[in-house]
Amino acid sequence: MIDYSEPYLAAKKLLQDVHDAMLEQDYDGALSAAFHALVEVRMIHVAILDAREQQNALRKQTEALQKRVPATEGAGGTPEPDGASASATQA
């Protein structure tokens, strides 16, 4: 997974730089900081898309496994009421 925190913090600082430059009427500086902030935001966008893609892939794998492995009573580590194993109760 791509880490979004570093570009997020960089974009946050750059947007503050835009604000400060605008207050000082440094329009070239504001434009430069705004452009660099856009680059950082684009990196955040890519990180979000990557996270969503990984989540969707895991979800598809889980669904495929759930279709292949039928749910059985007593599965999941829950002991049988009489202490018998699941295979003994099916016999």
VENBELSUL-V928413 format. One record per pair of residues at least 24 apart in sequence whose C-alpha atoms are under 10 Angstrom apart, sorted by sequence separation. I is the first residue (numbers start at 1). J is the second residue. If there is no record, write none. Layout:
BEGIN
i->I j->J
i->I j->J
END
This chain:
BEGIN
i->13 j->37
i->14 j->38
i->11 j->36
i->12 j->37
i->10 j->36
i->11 j->37
i->14 j->40
i->10 j->37
i->11 j->38
i->11 j->39
i->12 j->40
i->8 j->37
i->10 j->39
i->11 j->40
i->12 j->41
i->7 j->37
i->10 j->40
i->11 j->41
i->9 j->40
i->10 j->41
i->11 j->42
i->7 j->39
i->8 j->40
i->11 j->43
i->7 j->40
i->8 j->41
i->11 j->44
i->6 j->40
i->7 j->41
i->7 j->42
i->8 j->43
i->4 j->40
i->7 j->43
i->8 j->44
i->4 j->41
i->6 j->43
i->7 j->44
i->6 j->44
i->7 j->45
i->4 j->43
i->5 j->44
i->3 j->43
i->4 j->44
i->7 j->47
i->2 j->43
i->3 j->44
i->4 j->45
i->2 j->44
i->4 j->46
i->5 j->47
i->3 j->46
i->4 j->47
i->2 j->46
i->3 j->47
i->4 j->48
i->2 j->47
i->3 j->48
i->1 j->47
i->2 j->48
i->1 j->48
i->2 j->49
i->3 j->50
i->4 j->51
i->1 j->49
i->2 j->50
i->3 j->51
i->1 j->50
i->2 j->51
i->1 j->51
i->1 j->52
i->1 j->53
i->1 j->54
i->1 j->55
END
